[in-house]
Amino acid sequence: MIDFHLQPSATRCATSLLLVLALSLLAGCVSADAIKERNARVNTSSQDSPWEINTAETITHPQVRTFAEAMALPDERFDLALALLLFAKEEGKHDIDIDAMLYEIDQAIADLRRQVAPYKSRGHRKQMLRTFVHQRMRFEFDRSDPKGRESKNLFFDQVWQRRKGYCVTLSMVYLVLARGAGIPLAGTRLPGHFAVLDPDHPDEGVLETTSNGRPRSQHELYDHFLISREAVETYGAFMVPLSDKQLFSTMYNNLGGLAVWRGDEPAALKAYNEALRLDSRNIEALYNRAGVNMESKETPAVQQALADLNKAIQSEPNFYPGYCRRALLLHRFGRLDDANRDLRRARGIYPDKPYADVVEGVMRYREGEKTAAAEAFARALEKDSKDENALRNLAIVEAEQGNMQRSEELRARLRKITNNPNE
């Protein structure tokens, strides 16, 4: 039988590990003034004159040693580097010498302070940060893990040591260094992506941390991601500065994705719940939690799945994967007209993406129309020859129709893409 729990492929930078067209974090956003105040406490020198050269030893970290204690600190004392390391130690079960790693990070901050000291303008300082991260420290996007299935690209200790990560964790590198050097930056989520922006000037767009900090204008972002004005201005779902604590909504969302990939759905649900506790407007977590609850046989869980998808779509009327996933759920309960309406809406947003065709294939398969299902999966593969769901499901249909050679060819392609001999 076809696996109805479709695991959509993640985007190129793997913001959200398991969702289609991934998404990432936000809610109760910190103000630009609060971020400036936080930075001023880290570095008390004037923004209009060269800074004094401070040694790494002058940085004082809170004396907490659990992640819960770190998150309980008031915002003005919150230490992002420490919290990221404690998150990795506890959630990743890593044996980390916290003090040693903080000292190493502090040395890098001291070096960055020396680099930016001669520059007065925020533009020059941000440019120096980009150069420092990617040229001096040699951080880069880990292209060997385009779907974000490797925990080494989520946990900050390994990202720092390897000098590799994806959009979320490379943005964390930017923010940790920026906090220490007094450069005002904040994390922000985009549909299927994550970046950093200047909270004083969000209209300038973002710095693309997976591409050596390349600036991307607000106009380009709206156009590329088809972001609706409602998602930004009404619901604050995208392109809005996040507080440092809200960043961990995305971290938990991606932790949930890792749990799904290894088949541990209870752990995934726990992570998504925590992501939404930290940020109720995290569309990714709503979408992913719905995916887990859709598998439940319990009515309240399935009702929660529908509520989560409804909220995600309300927050972003252009939420393509939300319409696709809701179509699956509505179809399962016999609401065929509503399901087909959602698919039409999805295709109207992204006609060239394969997920709607995969969902249509599942719907046709459920209705006993295997030929139509195979045609839908084939259309998905025309749009993306490496779509895992389309390959997997078309292989199933071909086998059930007696086309064993064709089915094995598809499975061989799938094994090559996933590097999983069990496919």
MARDO-810764 format. One record per residue (C-alpha): residue number from 1; residue in one letter; x, y, z negated. Coordinates in Angstrom, 2 decimals, always signed. Each point is the difference from the previous one (the first is absolute). Layout:
residues N
SITE   k r    east   north      up
SITE NUM A       X       Y       Z
...
//
This chain:
residues 423
SITE   k r    east   north      up
SITE   1 M   +0.00   +0.00   +0.00
SITE   2 I   +1.06   +3.55   +0.56
SITE   3 D   +1.46   +1.78   -2.99
SITE   4 F   -2.46   +2.82   -0.60
SITE   5 H   +2.39   +1.73   -2.38
SITE   6 L   +1.73   +1.85   +2.80
SITE   7 Q   +3.30   +1.38   -1.15
SITE   8 P   +0.51   +3.02   +2.21
SITE   9 S   +3.51   +0.79   +1.00
SITE  10 A   +1.66   +2.85   -1.85
SITE  11 T   +1.22   +3.11   +1.71
SITE  12 R   +3.58   +0.52   +1.06
SITE  13 C   +1.08   +1.37   -3.37
SITE  14 A   -2.16   -2.33   -2.02
SITE  15 T   -1.68   +2.66   -2.30
SITE  16 S   -2.42   -2.46   -0.99
SITE  17 L   +1.16   -3.43   +0.57
SITE  18 L   -3.27   -1.72   +0.65
SITE  19 L   -2.45   +2.25   +1.58
SITE  20 V   -0.68   +0.78   +3.53
SITE  21 L   +1.19   +3.40   +0.90
SITE  22 A   +1.09   +0.20   -3.62
SITE  23 L   -0.49   +3.01   -2.26
SITE  24 S   +1.37   +1.06   -3.34
SITE  25 L   -0.65   +2.33   -3.01
SITE  26 L   -1.66   +3.09   -1.59
SITE  27 A   -2.43   +1.42   -2.58
SITE  28 G   -0.02   +2.81   -2.52
SITE  29 C   +2.91   +1.54   +1.82
SITE  30 V   +2.59   +2.00   -1.85
SITE  31 S   +0.12   +3.67   +0.88
SITE  32 A   +2.92   +1.64   +1.73
SITE  33 D   +0.55   +2.11   -3.12
SITE  34 A   +0.26   -3.10   -2.16
SITE  35 I   +2.63   -1.51   +2.25
SITE  36 K   +1.98   +3.23   +0.03
SITE  37 E   -0.20   +0.10   -3.80
SITE  38 R   +1.25   -3.58   -0.22
SITE  39 N   +2.94   +0.77   +2.27
SITE  40 A   +0.83   +3.14   -1.96
SITE  41 R   +0.35   -2.09   -3.14
SITE  42 V   +2.40   -2.36   +1.75
SITE  43 N   +2.18   +2.84   +1.26
SITE  44 T   -0.31   +3.33   -1.73
SITE  45 S   +2.18   +1.99   +2.39
SITE  46 S   -1.51   +2.67   +2.24
SITE  47 Q   -1.52   -1.01   +3.32
SITE  48 D   +1.48   +3.19   +1.48
SITE  49 S   +3.64   -0.49   -0.94
SITE  50 P   +2.52   -2.85   +0.30
SITE  51 W   -0.50   -2.60   -2.70
SITE  52 E   +2.60   -0.92   -2.54
SITE  53 I   +1.66   -3.34   +0.60
SITE  54 N   -1.42   -2.37   -2.60
SITE  55 T   +1.57   -3.37   -0.70
SITE  56 A   -2.08   -3.15   +0.04
SITE  57 E   +0.40   -0.28   -3.78
SITE  58 T   -2.06   +3.16   -0.54
SITE  59 I   -3.20   -1.74   +1.18
SITE  60 T   -2.02   -1.26   -2.94
SITE  61 H   -2.50   -2.82   +0.46
SITE  62 P   -2.84   -0.86   -2.40
SITE  63 Q   +0.80   -2.77   -2.43
SITE  64 V   -2.71   -2.40   +1.15
SITE  65 R   +0.58   -3.53   +1.17
SITE  66 T   -3.35   -1.30   +1.22
SITE  67 F   -1.96   +1.08   +3.03
SITE  68 A   -3.10   +0.66   -2.11
SITE  69 E   +2.01   +2.34   -2.23
SITE  70 A   +1.37   +1.79   +3.06
SITE  71 M   -3.49   +0.51   +1.44
SITE  72 A   -1.27   +1.24   -3.37
SITE  73 L   +2.45   +2.90   -0.04
SITE  74 P   -1.55   +3.43   +0.59
SITE  75 D   +0.37   +1.24   +3.56
SITE  76 E   +2.65   +2.55   -0.92
SITE  77 R   +2.23   -2.77   -1.42
SITE  78 F   -0.77   -2.67   +2.59
SITE  79 D   +3.19   -1.49   +1.45
SITE  80 L   -0.57   -1.45   +3.47
SITE  81 A   +3.32   -1.83   +0.29
SITE  82 L   -0.43   -1.68   -3.37
SITE  83 A   -3.60   -0.98   +0.74
SITE  84 L   +0.95   -1.52   +3.36
SITE  85 L   +2.73   -2.10   -1.60
SITE  86 L   -2.30   -1.17   -2.80
SITE  87 F   -2.68   -0.87   +2.58
SITE  88 A   +2.58   -2.14   +1.83
SITE  89 K   +1.18   -1.61   -3.21
SITE  90 E   -3.46   -0.95   -1.19
SITE  91 E   -2.01   -0.61   +3.18
SITE  92 G   +2.93   -1.36   +2.01
SITE  93 K   +1.43   -1.96   -2.95
SITE  94 H   +3.42   +1.49   +0.77
SITE  95 D   +2.93   -0.08   -2.40
SITE  96 I   +0.95   +3.68   +0.16
SITE  97 D   +2.54   +1.92   -2.04
SITE  98 I   -2.19   +3.09   -0.22
SITE  99 D   +2.65   +2.28   -1.47
SITE 100 A   +2.59   -0.98   +2.58
SITE 101 M   -2.38   +0.58   +2.87
SITE 102 L   -1.16   +3.33   -1.37
SITE 103 Y   +3.63   +1.09   -0.32
SITE 104 E   +0.61   -0.94   +3.64
SITE 105 I   -3.10   +1.93   +1.08
SITE 106 D   +1.06   +2.97   -2.12
SITE 107 Q   +3.41   +0.03   +1.67
SITE 108 A   -1.71   +0.21   +3.39
SITE 109 I   -2.16   +2.85   -1.28
SITE 110 A   +3.07   +1.86   -1.23
SITE 111 D   +1.58   -0.46   +3.42
SITE 112 L   -3.16   +1.29   +1.71
SITE 113 R   -0.05   +3.03   -2.31
SITE 114 R   +3.49   +0.89   +1.15
SITE 115 Q   -1.06   -0.41   +3.61
SITE 116 V   -3.04   +2.27   -0.25
SITE 117 A   +1.49   +2.60   -2.37
SITE 118 P   +1.11   +2.42   +2.77
SITE 119 Y   -3.44   +0.05   +1.64
SITE 120 K   -2.74   +2.40   -1.10
SITE 121 S   -2.89   -0.81   +2.36
SITE 122 R   -2.28   -2.95   -0.61
SITE 123 G   +0.35   -0.94   +3.67
SITE 124 H   +3.76   -0.35   -0.30
SITE 125 R   -0.33   -1.96   -3.21
SITE 126 K   -2.45   -2.45   +1.55
SITE 127 Q   +2.32   -0.40   +2.98
SITE 128 M   +2.90   -0.71   -2.34
SITE 129 L   -2.11   -2.60   -1.79
SITE 130 R   -0.70   -1.75   +3.30
SITE 131 T   +3.68   -0.01   +0.88
SITE 132 F   +0.96   -1.21   -3.46
SITE 133 V   -2.47   -2.90   -0.02
SITE 134 H   +0.63   -1.32   +3.49
SITE 135 Q   +3.57   +0.98   +0.81
SITE 136 R   +1.84   +0.24   -3.29
SITE 137 M   -1.85   -2.80   -1.81
SITE 138 R   -0.99   -1.86   +3.19
SITE 139 F   -3.58   -0.91   -0.91
SITE 140 E   -1.98   -1.38   +2.92
SITE 141 F   -3.22   -1.70   +0.96
SITE 142 D   +0.27   -3.79   -0.28
SITE 143 R   -0.96   -1.11   +3.48
SITE 144 S   +0.41   -3.67   -0.93
SITE 145 D   -3.22   +0.22   -2.05
SITE 146 P   -2.45   +1.93   +2.19
SITE 147 K   -3.05   -1.44   -1.76
SITE 148 G   +1.20   +0.62   -3.52
SITE 149 R   -0.12   -3.58   -1.19
SITE 150 E   +3.32   +0.17   -1.84
SITE 151 S   -0.04   +1.10   -3.63
SITE 152 K   +3.52   +1.36   +0.40
SITE 153 N   -1.52   +2.92   +1.89
SITE 154 L   -2.50   +0.82   -2.75
SITE 155 F   +2.04   -0.03   -3.19
SITE 156 F   +2.15   +3.07   -0.51
SITE 157 D   +3.06   -1.71   -1.48
SITE 158 Q   +0.46   -2.11   +3.13
SITE 159 V   -0.83   +2.86   +2.36
SITE 160 W   +2.60   +2.16   -1.73
SITE 161 Q   +2.66   -2.71   +0.06
SITE 162 R   -0.66   -1.14   +3.57
SITE 163 R   -0.53   +3.51   +1.40
SITE 164 K   -3.00   -1.34   +1.88
SITE 165 G   -3.75   +0.27   -0.47
SITE 166 Y   -3.24   +0.97   +1.71
SITE 167 C   -2.00   +3.20   +0.07
SITE 168 V   -1.27   -0.15   -3.58
SITE 169 T   +3.28   -0.88   -1.67
SITE 170 L   +2.16   +2.21   +2.20
SITE 171 S   -2.32   +2.82   -1.02
SITE 172 M   +0.64   -0.96   -3.63
SITE 173 V   +3.73   +0.44   +0.65
SITE 174 Y   -0.68   +3.49   +1.35
SITE 175 L   -2.14   +0.89   -3.01
SITE 176 V   +2.38   -1.33   -2.64
SITE 177 L   +2.88   +1.98   +1.49
SITE 178 A   -2.15   +3.08   +0.60
SITE 179 R   -1.23   -0.04   -3.62
SITE 180 G   +3.56   -0.02   -1.28
SITE 181 A   +1.18   +2.73   +2.36
SITE 182 G   -2.99   +2.30   -0.51
SITE 183 I   -1.30   -0.31   +3.57
SITE 184 P   -3.82   +0.19   -0.04
SITE 185 L   -1.38   -3.02   +1.87
SITE 186 A   -2.97   -2.29   -0.56
SITE 187 G   -1.07   -3.35   +1.39
SITE 188 T   -3.00   -0.17   +2.28
SITE 189 R   -1.87   -2.75   +1.73
SITE 190 L   -1.04   -0.19   +3.63
SITE 191 P   -2.08   -2.68   +1.75
SITE 192 G   +2.27   -3.03   -0.07
SITE 193 H   +2.98   +2.05   -1.04
SITE 194 F   +1.68   +2.01   -2.75
SITE 195 A   +2.26   +3.05   +0.05
SITE 196 V   +1.06   +3.06   -2.00
SITE 197 L   -1.07   +3.60   +0.31
SITE 198 D   +0.64   +3.40   -1.51
SITE 199 P   -2.95   +0.55   -2.39
SITE 200 D   +0.35   +3.77   +0.42
SITE 201 H   -0.35   -0.31   +3.76
SITE 202 P   -2.00   -3.16   +0.85
SITE 203 D   -1.07   +1.63   +3.26
SITE 204 E   +3.56   -0.49   +1.26
SITE 205 G   -0.50   -3.77   +0.17
SITE 206 V   +2.26   -2.68   -1.41
SITE 207 L   +3.51   -1.41   +0.05
SITE 208 E   +0.04   -3.43   +1.66
SITE 209 T   +2.17   -2.02   -2.39
SITE 210 T   +0.15   -3.03   +2.31
SITE 211 S   +1.49   +2.15   +2.74
SITE 212 N   +2.84   +1.87   -1.74
SITE 213 G   -2.40   +2.54   -1.47
SITE 214 R   -1.27   +1.26   +3.35
SITE 215 P   -2.56   +2.77   -0.52
SITE 216 R   -3.48   -0.72   +1.34
SITE 217 S   -2.43   +2.88   +0.33
SITE 218 Q   -3.48   -0.04   -1.44
SITE 219 H   -1.42   +0.26   +3.51
SITE 220 E   +2.00   -3.04   +1.11
SITE 221 L   -1.20   -1.98   -3.01
SITE 222 Y   -3.66   +0.79   +0.60
SITE 223 D   +0.37   -0.95   +3.65
SITE 224 H   +2.08   -3.15   -0.48
SITE 225 F   -1.96   -1.50   -2.90
SITE 226 L   -3.45   +1.35   +0.97
SITE 227 I   -0.42   +1.35   -3.50
SITE 228 S   -3.37   +1.60   -0.65
SITE 229 R   -0.34   +3.34   -1.71
SITE 230 E   -2.31   -1.61   -2.58
SITE 231 A   +2.75   -2.43   -1.02
SITE 232 V   +2.35   +2.89   -0.77
SITE 233 E   -2.18   +2.88   -1.10
SITE 234 T   -2.96   -1.73   -1.65
SITE 235 Y   +1.32   -3.27   -1.38
SITE 236 G   +3.74   +0.68   -0.27
SITE 237 A   +0.83   -3.37   +1.50
SITE 238 F   +2.91   +1.05   +2.21
SITE 239 M   +2.62   +2.72   +0.37
SITE 240 V   -0.47   +1.22   -3.56
SITE 241 P   +2.87   +0.18   -2.54
SITE 242 L   -0.09   -2.75   -2.61
SITE 243 S   +1.14   +0.11   -3.58
SITE 244 D   +2.93   -2.22   -0.88
SITE 245 K   -2.25   -2.31   -1.99
SITE 246 Q   -2.37   -0.35   +2.94
SITE 247 L   +2.88   -1.33   +2.07
SITE 248 F   -0.35   -3.25   -1.90
SITE 249 S   -3.47   -0.50   +1.45
SITE 250 T   +1.78   -0.72   +3.27
SITE 251 M   +2.61   -2.14   -1.72
SITE 252 Y   -2.75   -2.17   -1.51
SITE 253 N   -1.85   -0.12   +3.30
SITE 254 N   +3.09   -1.40   +1.70
SITE 255 L   +0.62   -2.35   -2.91
SITE 256 G   -3.50   -1.33   +0.64
SITE 257 G   +0.91   -0.53   +3.64
SITE 258 L   +2.97   -2.13   -1.00
SITE 259 A   -2.30   -2.09   -2.19
SITE 260 V   -2.40   -0.54   +2.90
SITE 261 W   +2.83   -1.12   +2.29
SITE 262 R   +1.01   -2.64   -2.54
SITE 263 G   -3.63   -1.09   -0.50
SITE 264 D   -0.43   +1.29   -3.55
SITE 265 E   -3.31   +1.84   +0.30
SITE 266 P   -0.60   +0.46   -3.76
SITE 267 A   +3.33   +1.83   -0.24
SITE 268 A   -0.90   +2.02   +3.07
SITE 269 L   -3.35   +1.01   -1.47
SITE 270 K   +1.69   +1.02   -3.26
SITE 271 A   +2.47   +2.19   +1.92
SITE 272 Y   -2.72   +1.63   +2.10
SITE 273 N   -2.05   +0.73   -3.10
SITE 274 E   +3.00   +1.72   -1.55
SITE 275 A   +0.64   +1.95   +3.21
SITE 276 L   -3.55   +1.32   -0.12
SITE 277 R   +0.19   +0.77   -3.70
SITE 278 L   +2.98   +2.23   +0.75
SITE 279 D   -1.60   +1.53   +3.08
SITE 280 S   -3.69   -0.55   +0.71
SITE 281 R   +0.34   +1.48   +3.49
SITE 282 N   +2.58   -2.47   +1.19
SITE 283 I   -1.68   -1.22   +3.18
SITE 284 E   +2.54   -2.77   +0.53
SITE 285 A   -0.73   -1.52   -3.38
SITE 286 L   -3.76   +0.22   +0.57
SITE 287 Y   +0.38   -1.75   +3.33
SITE 288 N   +2.33   -2.68   -1.36
SITE 289 R   -2.07   -0.66   -3.10
SITE 290 A   -3.00   -0.46   +2.27
SITE 291 G   +1.97   -2.60   +1.96
SITE 292 V   +0.64   -2.03   -3.14
SITE 293 N   -3.55   +0.32   -1.32
SITE 294 M   -1.48   -0.99   +3.36
SITE 295 E   +1.43   -3.49   -0.63
SITE 296 S   -1.86   -0.38   -3.27
SITE 297 K   -3.09   -2.14   -0.43
SITE 298 E   -1.23   +2.32   -2.73
SITE 299 T   -2.64   +2.52   +1.05
SITE 300 P   +1.36   +2.91   -2.11
SITE 301 A   +3.42   -0.35   +1.62
SITE 302 V   -1.44   +0.07   +3.50
SITE 303 Q   -2.17   +2.99   -0.91
SITE 304 Q   +3.13   +1.73   -1.27
SITE 305 A   +1.70   -0.73   +3.32
SITE 306 L   -2.80   +1.72   +1.89
SITE 307 A   +0.05   +2.94   -2.40
SITE 308 D   +3.76   +0.38   +0.44
SITE 309 L   -0.26   -0.03   +3.78
SITE 310 N   -2.89   +2.48   -0.07
SITE 311 K   +2.06   +2.34   -2.18
SITE 312 A   +3.08   -0.34   +2.19
SITE 313 I   -1.99   +0.82   +3.14
SITE 314 Q   -1.74   +2.90   -1.71
SITE 315 S   +3.40   +1.35   -1.02
SITE 316 E   +1.37   -0.34   +3.54
SITE 317 P   -2.67   -0.14   +2.73
SITE 318 N   +2.76   -1.02   +2.45
SITE 319 F   +1.04   -3.03   -2.08
SITE 320 Y   +0.33   -2.57   +2.79
SITE 321 P   +0.95   -3.06   -2.11
SITE 322 G   -2.79   +0.75   -2.47
SITE 323 Y   -2.63   -0.22   +2.74
SITE 324 C   +1.53   -3.27   +1.23
SITE 325 R   +0.07   -1.61   -3.41
SITE 326 R   -3.50   +1.25   -0.88
SITE 327 A   -1.27   -1.44   +3.28
SITE 328 L   +1.26   -3.43   -1.10
SITE 329 L   -1.73   +0.32   -3.34
SITE 330 L   -3.29   +1.26   +1.41
SITE 331 H   -0.01   -2.74   +2.64
SITE 332 R   +0.50   -2.64   -2.67
SITE 333 F   -3.25   +1.10   -1.63
SITE 334 G   -1.97   +0.05   +3.21
SITE 335 R   +0.00   +3.76   +0.55
SITE 336 L   +0.99   -0.45   +3.64
SITE 337 D   -1.10   +3.40   +1.28
SITE 338 D   +1.91   +1.78   -2.74
SITE 339 A   +3.06   -2.16   +0.62
SITE 340 N   -0.03   +0.72   +3.72
SITE 341 R   -0.50   +3.70   -0.69
SITE 342 D   +3.13   +0.02   -2.15
SITE 343 L   +1.97   -1.73   +2.76
SITE 344 R   -1.14   +2.57   +2.54
SITE 345 R   +1.04   +2.76   -2.37
SITE 346 A   +3.42   -1.61   -0.46
SITE 347 R   +0.54   -0.31   +3.75
SITE 348 G   -1.00   +3.60   +0.46
SITE 349 I   +2.78   +1.03   -2.38
SITE 350 Y   +2.77   -2.27   +1.32
SITE 351 P   -1.01   -1.72   +3.25
SITE 352 D   +3.49   -1.42   +0.54
SITE 353 K   +0.49   -1.66   -3.38
SITE 354 P   -0.64   -3.76   -0.27
SITE 355 Y   -1.64   -0.35   -3.41
SITE 356 A   -3.55   +0.68   +1.19
SITE 357 D   +0.39   -2.72   +2.65
SITE 358 V   +1.27   -2.45   -2.61
SITE 359 V   -3.00   +0.77   -2.20
SITE 360 E   -2.34   -0.43   +2.96
SITE 361 G   +1.62   -3.37   +0.66
SITE 362 V   -0.69   -1.11   -3.56
SITE 363 M   -3.59   +1.19   +0.25
SITE 364 R   -0.57   -1.86   +3.28
SITE 365 Y   +1.63   -3.11   -1.49
SITE 366 R   -2.35   +0.13   -2.96
SITE 367 E   -2.90   +0.15   +2.44
SITE 368 G   +1.25   -3.16   +1.72
SITE 369 E   +1.09   +1.84   +3.15
SITE 370 K   +3.52   -1.39   +0.27
SITE 371 T   +0.58   +1.10   +3.57
SITE 372 A   -0.93   +3.57   -0.87
SITE 373 A   +2.20   -0.23   -3.11
SITE 374 A   +2.97   -1.14   +2.08
SITE 375 E   -0.55   +2.86   +2.44
SITE 376 A   -0.03   +2.52   -2.85
SITE 377 F   +3.22   -1.38   -1.48
SITE 378 A   +1.58   +0.06   +3.46
SITE 379 R   -0.97   +3.68   +0.38
SITE 380 A   +1.70   +0.71   -3.31
SITE 381 L   +3.18   -1.65   +1.27
SITE 382 E   -0.12   +2.09   +3.16
SITE 383 K   +0.19   +3.04   -2.26
SITE 384 D   +2.64   -1.48   -2.31
SITE 385 S   +1.68   -3.24   +1.05
SITE 386 K   +1.38   -0.45   -3.53
SITE 387 D   -3.24   +0.39   -1.93
SITE 388 E   +0.17   -2.86   -2.49
SITE 389 N   -3.74   -0.24   -0.66
SITE 390 A   -0.79   -0.20   +3.69
SITE 391 L   +2.67   -2.65   +0.61
SITE 392 R   -1.03   -2.07   -3.00
SITE 393 N   -3.72   +0.11   +0.72
SITE 394 L   +0.31   -0.53   +3.73
SITE 395 A   +2.18   -3.06   -0.71
SITE 396 I   -2.78   -1.38   -2.20
SITE 397 V   -2.68   +0.56   +2.63
SITE 398 E   +2.11   -1.48   +2.78
SITE 399 A   +0.63   -3.13   -2.10
SITE 400 E   -3.69   -0.38   -0.79
SITE 401 Q   -0.75   +0.26   +3.71
SITE 402 G   +2.53   -2.75   +0.75
SITE 403 N   +2.69   +2.25   +1.47
SITE 404 M   +2.78   -1.39   -2.17
SITE 405 Q   +2.93   +1.09   +2.15
SITE 406 R   -1.25   +3.58   +0.10
SITE 407 S   -0.62   -0.10   -3.76
SITE 408 E   +3.54   -1.19   -0.68
SITE 409 E   +1.45   +2.71   +2.25
SITE 410 L   -1.84   +2.60   -2.03
SITE 411 R   +1.16   -1.51   -3.28
SITE 412 A   +3.58   -0.06   +1.23
SITE 413 R   -0.25   +3.72   +0.75
SITE 414 L   -1.48   +0.55   -3.45
SITE 415 R   +2.81   -1.94   -1.72
SITE 416 K   +2.57   +2.05   +1.84
SITE 417 I   -1.62   +3.26   -1.09
SITE 418 T   -0.61   -0.97   -3.63
SITE 419 N   +3.13   -2.12   -0.40
SITE 420 N   -2.27   -2.46   -1.77
SITE 421 P   +0.38   -3.65   +1.12
SITE 422 N   -3.31   -0.88   -1.66
SITE 423 E   -2.13   +2.12   +2.35
//
